[in-house]
Amino acid sequence: MAPKKKAAKKKAAAKATPQKTAEKKESASETAEEAKLAEEAKKAEEAKKAEEARKAEEAKKAEEARKAEEARKAEEARKAEEARKAEEARKAEEARKAEEARKAEEA
């Protein structure tokens, strides 16, 4: 190659280098920005999933508490019914004894 052509080629390469360097830096900057955005999106998705899991756990606990309260009320109602029946039986027994005593006194 002729010396003039070599010099021209070197000069062209020297001119292109700053532009290419700037393009490479810009490309690297864009790649870093994209990676940063992807990481932020990933963190946001993880936070969303964690919040959904927390809400699901909260709902599960609320449902368990509701069922426990229902069971407690049902048990209270059962005991109240049992007490009412026992009181009725006691009164019936008292009435039967009073009737027997009245009949014995008549006889």
Summary of the structure (lengths in Angstrom):
residues: 107
radius of gyration: 45.6
end to end distance: 151.1
largest distance: 153.4
contacts: 207
relative contact order: 0.03
helix: 97%
strand: 0%
